[in-house]
Amino acid sequence: MNLGTILASEFWQSIGESLANLWQQTGVFQGTDWRNYVMILISFILFYLAIVKKFEPLLLLPIAFGMFIVNIPGAYGVLFGTKGYIVTDTLSNTEVARGTAEELAKYFNMNFDGLAAAMKEGFTVTLSGVPYTFAAEQLSLSSETVIRDFGLFYYIYKGVDWVIFPPIIFLGIGCMTDFGPLIANPKSMFIGAAAQLGIFVTFFGALCLLGFTPMESGAIAIIGGADGPTAIYVTKKLAEDLLPAIAISAYSYMALIPIIQKPIMRLLTTDKERRIKMKQLRTVSKLEKIIFPIAVSLVVGLLLPDAMPLLGMLMLGNLLKESGVTARLSDTASNGLMNTVTIFLGVMVGSKAIGATFLAWSTIKIIILGLLAFCLGTTGGLLCAKLMNRISGGQINPLIGSAGVSAVPMAARISQDVGREYDPDNHLLMHAMGPNVAGVIGSAIAAGVLLAVCPLL
């Protein structure tokens, strides 16, 4: 065989090996879990709802894209990093090893399930030619997490992991929200309080009937507030393992408010009640608007300090807006900063909807409980508004009760839309904003209650 033939043979062999390696790196080669493809299909449905139906696209579109991109086979490792486990010596609090299940099995020379069992009973193993004996439960195995090759999403997710994004979102909401309707009609606070019914009914149901722990029950129940940032904040503090399911549920239900709330509103109100026109609200002075966020922060801070990270940022944002002397700060918080964090938060929420973990019965139970909590919250607000209508002699349109959940201003807009379906000249938006703002405050207070109580149960 001449030299040319040998070189040609080596060349084509090298090309073949390169193509084989390239094939093994493709998502098609790695994609063996059907659940990823189911989640991609679900993301397409969310794309449709966001783009075609325009259901809160600012929330739903980033969530859908995060869900879509992370479920592309092979993409997770690039976006987040390599997932695996960390083995720690509990006596010296030092790391013994880290790696994927396959890598740890090779390192300890036993299969992964056998390794987990051996750690509980104690075992002797030779590592790098040296024998080691470990007592029962001397070694601990972490839950599956990102251990190396940290990707872009790993670092962006720290905004959720370190609970940075939710308070910043509340800052932006405060800058964008007019508390005037609530100040002009303080009775709206009762509707906002009643709309927290879903949170507490679901909490006791999950705790007493379904066997969830107090911490898990509190995290699940907060979905009923229809407030994504609050749900993330509370879940991160109480039951971090449930964060993907709860965050997806909370944001999805917020985006799907038109589908969820309208049937409940029509069921619990009469045709006559929907046509009620409410009196115009009084004009609220600038001084009242400045005093309100300071007073609320002081009162709630003294009674419930756990609510301050969220409520305090909400009130700071509103004070920046109403003071009239920090226009640049208010504009930044309500536009550039708010939009940036919304993009990151939405994509990160969606990116945690991984097929292998999301399509599990435990996750489905949480989604169902979250929907129940949200429906009960809407029901509580509507029933309270109906009662107030009776007491006032028919002067309050019960439709504004559905706005008592925290989804601002989406829930208020739905009250307006349903009212105008029955009377095009009926304008309920500003009246609904009172309960809607009260719902934001109420959900933050409910979060504080859960954070204070759940660890003690």
VOGU-3710 file (C-alpha; in Angstrom, 3 decimals, decimal comma):
1> mnlgtilase> 0,000/0,000/0,000  1,534/3,301/-1,051  1,758/6,450/1,093  -1,045/8,221/-0,756  -3,446/5,381/-0,098  -2,524/5,337/3,610  -3,034/9,105/3,933  -6,353/8,942/2,121  -7,507/6,098/4,374  -6,534/8,015/7,506
11> fwqsigesla> -8,247/11,135/6,167  -11,568/9,401/5,574  -11,308/7,601/8,922  -10,794/10,968/10,628  -13,782/12,411/8,772  -15,895/9,439/9,834  -14,903/9,788/13,478  -15,643/13,532/13,402  -19,077/12,948/11,894  -19,798/10,230/14,477
21> nlwqqtgvfq> -18,820/12,575/17,319  -20,939/15,340/15,812  -23,926/12,992/15,585  -23,532/12,019/19,228  -23,636/15,690/20,226  -26,927/16,377/18,442  -30,208/16,633/20,274  -31,680/13,987/17,975  -29,132/11,429/19,255  -29,653/12,436/22,903
31> gtdwrnyvmi> -33,444/12,826/22,756  -34,843/9,645/24,276  -37,405/11,040/26,763  -40,874/11,443/25,259  -41,854/13,858/28,052  -39,584/16,532/26,584  -41,583/16,428/23,366  -44,855/16,688/25,291  -43,564/19,844/26,998  -42,507/21,267/23,619
41> lisfilfyla> -46,059/20,654/22,399  -47,436/22,435/25,475  -45,087/25,365/24,783  -46,582/25,635/21,279  -50,039/25,920/22,851  -48,749/28,733/25,084  -47,203/30,422/22,035  -50,632/30,309/20,392  -52,384/31,771/23,442  -49,785/34,552/23,757
51> ivkkfeplll> -49,413/35,537/20,100  -52,796/34,756/18,552  -55,155/35,100/21,518  -53,007/37,803/23,176  -53,461/36,315/26,667  -50,989/38,419/28,660  -48,183/37,987/26,108  -45,675/39,889/28,266  -45,817/36,976/30,691  -46,826/34,027/28,573
61> lpiafgmfiv> -44,435/34,485/25,648  -41,189/34,419/27,710  -42,538/31,490/29,752  -43,444/29,567/26,604  -40,035/30,174/25,039  -38,196/29,134/28,196  -40,273/25,937/28,310  -39,641/25,322/24,613  -35,901/25,847/24,523  -35,020/23,902/27,671
71> nipgaygvlf> -36,919/20,803/26,489  -35,038/20,574/23,197  -33,034/17,359/23,720  -29,485/18,145/24,755  -30,180/21,853/25,400  -30,441/21,692/29,200  -26,783/20,832/29,694  -25,724/23,728/27,496  -28,127/26,268/29,040  -27,783/25,313/32,712
81> gtkgyivtdt> -24,734/23,040/32,920  -24,098/19,403/33,755  -26,511/17,938/36,290  -25,255/15,515/38,888  -24,747/14,870/42,589  -22,344/15,897/45,336  -21,138/13,397/47,945  -20,258/15,053/51,272  -18,552/13,703/54,401  -20,863/14,924/57,171
91> lsntevargt> -18,233/14,459/59,900  -15,675/16,808/58,362  -18,191/18,715/56,205  -15,962/18,229/53,163  -16,770/17,231/49,632  -15,744/13,673/48,772  -16,819/13,541/45,135  -19,145/15,056/42,585  -20,376/13,842/39,231  -23,225/12,408/37,231
101> aeelakyfnm> -24,839/9,166/38,395  -22,693/7,247/35,931  -19,487/9,002/37,025  -20,139/8,379/40,729  -20,952/4,734/40,050  -17,607/4,346/38,274  -15,714/6,255/40,984  -17,105/4,161/43,864  -17,172/0,972/41,759  -20,849/0,216/42,428
111> nfdglaaamk> -24,111/1,121/40,725  -25,732/4,406/41,736  -28,707/2,881/43,581  -26,330/0,579/45,434  -24,199/3,562/46,417  -27,178/5,380/47,935  -28,097/2,264/49,930  -24,496/1,686/51,044  -24,273/5,217/52,428  -27,126/4,465/54,820
121> egftvtlsgv> -25,532/1,277/56,135  -21,813/2,108/55,948  -19,255/0,542/53,608  -15,587/0,174/52,719  -14,307/1,235/49,326  -10,912/1,676/47,651  -10,419/5,124/46,165  -7,283/5,842/44,117  -5,674/2,708/45,582  -6,386/3,675/49,205
131> pytfaaeqls> -9,072/1,816/51,267  -11,614/3,997/53,091  -14,261/2,943/55,587  -17,339/5,124/56,017  -19,783/4,735/58,886  -23,543/4,573/58,404  -24,858/7,892/57,082  -21,390/9,422/57,282  -21,686/10,272/53,594  -24,623/12,292/52,296
141> lssetvirdf> -25,814/12,496/48,703  -27,210/15,795/47,469  -30,340/16,091/45,363  -29,743/16,354/41,638  -28,322/19,764/40,800  -26,020/21,555/38,388  -22,462/20,614/39,333  -20,219/21,964/36,535  -20,040/23,560/33,065  -22,355/26,280/34,345
151> glfyyiykgv> -24,308/27,815/31,453  -26,012/31,154/30,815  -29,336/30,131/32,369  -27,581/28,923/35,521  -26,399/32,458/36,234  -29,620/34,220/35,205  -31,576/31,819/37,413  -29,689/33,183/40,408  -32,120/36,109/40,265  -34,804/33,587/41,234
161> dwvifppiif> -32,568/31,427/43,400  -31,446/34,379/45,519  -34,978/35,890/45,507  -33,875/39,076/43,723  -36,341/39,232/40,828  -39,667/39,131/42,794  -39,032/42,262/44,939  -37,787/44,149/41,851  -41,005/43,224/40,049  -42,956/44,615/43,027
171> lgigcmtdfg> -40,923/47,826/42,795  -41,977/48,206/39,162  -45,615/47,382/39,945  -45,619/50,073/42,627  -44,364/52,647/40,112  -47,028/51,620/37,590  -50,007/51,454/39,955  -52,349/54,205/41,071  -53,441/53,598/44,660  -56,001/56,406/44,333
181> plianpksmf> -59,051/54,128/43,787  -58,224/52,218/46,974  -57,681/55,404/48,973  -60,919/56,874/47,602  -62,857/53,737/48,484  -61,187/52,054/51,491  -63,983/49,479/51,628  -62,237/47,846/48,669  -59,760/46,458/51,173  -62,448/44,036/52,388
191> igaaaqlgif> -62,743/42,598/48,876  -58,968/42,247/48,609  -58,936/40,449/51,957  -61,824/38,150/50,989  -60,010/37,198/47,781  -57,278/35,604/49,901  -59,845/32,917/50,775  -58,309/30,618/48,188  -54,904/30,805/49,853  -56,027/29,747/53,295
201> vtffgalcll> -58,646/27,166/52,255  -56,080/25,485/50,004  -53,465/25,642/52,763  -55,636/23,755/55,243  -56,860/21,365/52,544  -53,325/20,470/51,423  -52,165/20,142/55,024  -55,081/18,265/56,575  -56,503/16,243/53,680  -53,690/15,572/51,227
211> gftpmesgai> -50,748/15,001/53,537  -48,470/17,819/52,422  -46,141/19,268/55,044  -46,912/22,738/56,475  -44,081/24,239/54,411  -45,280/22,576/51,199  -48,906/23,504/51,918  -47,993/27,166/52,375  -46,042/27,228/49,119  -48,878/25,586/47,173
221> aiiggadgpt> -51,567/27,772/48,735  -49,918/31,049/47,720  -50,829/30,283/44,094  -54,336/31,426/45,065  -53,106/34,996/45,307  -52,567/35,049/41,514  -49,245/36,765/42,033  -46,234/35,187/40,326  -43,470/37,100/42,162  -45,092/36,414/45,530
231> aiyvtkklae> -45,469/32,723/44,680  -41,784/32,498/43,761  -40,723/34,374/46,885  -42,770/32,234/49,279  -41,928/28,929/47,593  -38,221/29,706/47,600  -38,412/30,309/51,353  -40,686/27,383/52,266  -40,400/24,528/49,754  -37,769/25,154/47,098
241> dllpaiaisa> -38,224/21,725/45,511  -41,748/22,723/44,445  -40,636/25,944/42,760  -40,908/24,802/39,097  -44,490/23,547/39,429  -45,693/26,451/41,582  -44,066/29,171/39,488  -45,463/27,735/36,260  -48,926/27,381/37,830  -48,996/30,900/39,250
251> ysymalipii> -47,855/32,608/36,057  -50,001/30,436/33,802  -53,141/31,169/35,809  -52,307/34,871/35,790  -52,038/34,771/32,004  -55,221/32,702/31,658  -57,368/34,958/33,841  -59,871/35,628/31,009  -60,536/31,907/30,651  -60,654/31,133/34,379
261> qkpimrlltt> -62,453/34,119/35,857  -65,206/34,935/33,375  -67,238/31,715/33,889  -67,062/32,152/37,667  -68,142/35,786/37,378  -71,163/34,877/35,243  -72,071/31,994/37,556  -72,064/34,045/40,768  -73,702/37,265/39,533  -77,090/38,027/38,038
271> dkerrikmkq> -77,792/39,949/34,852  -79,138/42,815/36,939  -76,045/42,954/39,149  -73,711/43,054/36,146  -75,466/46,161/34,835  -75,050/48,208/38,033  -73,320/51,539/37,398  -71,224/52,812/40,267  -70,794/56,435/41,308  -67,646/58,241/40,284
281> lrtvskleki> -64,882/58,055/42,884  -63,788/61,175/44,722  -60,553/62,914/43,793  -57,647/61,850/45,976  -55,144/64,527/46,975  -51,423/64,275/46,358  -50,771/64,384/50,110  -52,972/61,314/50,647  -51,115/59,431/47,936  -47,752/60,252/49,524
291> ifpiavslvv> -48,809/59,352/53,053  -50,489/56,066/52,061  -47,381/53,976/51,101  -45,467/55,265/54,127  -48,341/54,483/56,503  -48,950/51,012/55,051  -45,239/50,169/55,274  -45,113/51,287/58,907  -48,236/49,437/60,038  -47,528/46,190/58,172
301> glllpdampl> -43,837/46,330/59,051  -44,603/46,575/62,761  -47,159/43,752/62,667  -45,686/41,449/60,025  -41,994/42,029/59,173  -41,917/38,935/56,911  -44,078/40,790/54,383  -41,699/43,734/54,020  -39,361/42,526/51,252  -42,321/42,448/48,855
311> lgmlmlgnll> -44,682/45,013/50,340  -41,866/47,438/51,138  -40,626/47,430/47,534  -44,202/47,858/46,297  -44,676/50,902/48,495  -41,260/52,324/47,593  -42,173/52,135/43,918  -45,466/53,887/44,538  -43,778/56,585/46,622  -41,274/57,209/43,814
321> kesgvtarls> -44,235/57,707/41,487  -46,425/59,854/43,708  -43,744/62,063/45,278  -43,260/63,893/41,989  -39,547/64,465/42,637  -38,074/61,186/41,362  -39,496/60,943/37,858  -36,295/59,445/36,437  -36,185/56,710/39,076  -39,863/55,944/38,658
331> dtasnglmnt> -39,523/55,801/34,880  -36,540/53,444/35,096  -38,210/51,129/37,615  -41,504/50,941/35,693  -40,009/50,610/32,201  -36,422/49,510/31,572  -35,823/47,667/34,845  -39,295/46,146/34,990  -39,178/44,953/31,378  -35,705/43,467/31,759
341> vtiflgvmvg> -36,572/41,524/34,904  -39,895/40,395/33,382  -38,043/38,858/30,421  -35,527/37,081/32,629  -38,116/35,933/35,167  -40,513/34,648/32,511  -37,844/32,684/30,662  -36,472/31,246/33,923  -39,944/30,154/35,070  -40,524/28,396/31,752
351> skaigatfla> -37,055/26,840/31,754  -37,872/24,887/34,910  -40,751/23,057/33,202  -38,596/20,097/32,201  -40,524/17,082/30,965  -38,918/14,551/33,303  -39,857/16,489/36,443  -42,932/18,389/35,311  -45,000/15,498/33,952  -45,234/13,719/37,293
361> wstikiiilg> -48,290/13,065/39,462  -46,897/15,159/42,314  -46,593/18,136/39,959  -50,040/17,602/38,490  -51,524/17,604/42,016  -49,893/20,968/42,682  -51,256/22,415/39,432  -54,771/21,222/40,294  -54,536/22,619/43,832  -53,249/25,918/42,424
371> llafclgttg> -56,217/26,176/40,069  -58,576/25,430/42,971  -56,884/28,120/45,073  -57,185/30,667/42,279  -60,870/29,862/41,668  -61,634/30,095/45,390  -59,845/33,445/45,569  -61,984/34,786/42,732  -65,086/33,354/44,412  -64,225/34,953/47,754
381> gllcaklmnr> -63,848/38,386/46,171  -67,119/38,070/44,230  -69,110/36,909/47,257  -67,724/39,737/49,374  -68,677/42,262/46,676  -72,184/40,766/46,489  -72,542/41,154/50,252  -71,331/44,748/50,066  -73,833/45,346/47,273  -76,664/44,144/49,510
391> isggqinpli> -75,483/46,264/52,436  -75,119/49,376/50,242  -78,569/48,998/48,756  -77,418/47,987/45,296  -74,706/50,594/44,714  -71,758/48,202/44,223  -71,350/46,083/41,108  -70,289/42,590/42,303  -68,133/42,139/39,197  -65,396/44,215/40,806
401> gsagvsavpm> -65,017/41,434/43,375  -63,136/39,243/40,905  -60,421/41,927/40,824  -59,617/41,195/44,463  -56,897/38,764/43,393  -53,415/40,188/43,032  -53,067/40,025/39,229  -52,848/43,763/38,557  -54,179/45,234/36,307  -55,329/42,124/34,421
411> aarisqdvgr> -58,067/41,187/36,881  -59,428/44,754/36,909  -59,587/44,752/33,115  -61,623/41,532/33,165  -64,151/43,156/35,509  -64,417/46,026/33,045  -64,729/43,689/30,038  -67,510/41,550/31,531  -69,409/44,639/32,688  -69,278/46,157/29,207
421> eydpdnhllm> -70,529/42,926/27,645  -73,879/43,615/29,333  -73,781/47,428/29,168  -71,268/49,093/26,805  -71,587/52,355/28,757  -70,668/50,778/32,104  -67,097/51,677/33,067  -65,877/49,650/36,036  -62,111/49,807/35,555  -61,288/52,444/38,167
431> hamgpnvagv> -63,727/50,918/40,652  -62,122/47,500/40,093  -58,632/48,913/40,579  -59,394/49,496/44,264  -59,926/45,782/45,028  -57,100/44,913/42,633  -54,579/47,053/44,529  -55,995/45,711/47,794  -55,375/42,215/46,423  -51,708/43,009/45,796
441> igsaiaagvl> -51,342/44,242/49,354  -53,423/41,344/50,672  -51,344/38,687/48,911  -48,136/40,215/50,263  -49,604/40,167/53,769  -50,825/36,581/53,290  -47,309/35,668/52,181  -45,942/37,208/55,362  -48,416/35,219/57,453  -47,422/31,944/55,766
451> lavcpll> -43,717/32,692/56,124  -44,190/33,439/59,834  -46,533/30,541/60,658  -45,532/27,560/58,481  -42,072/26,986/60,027  -43,710/26,838/63,459  -46,271/24,120/62,601
//
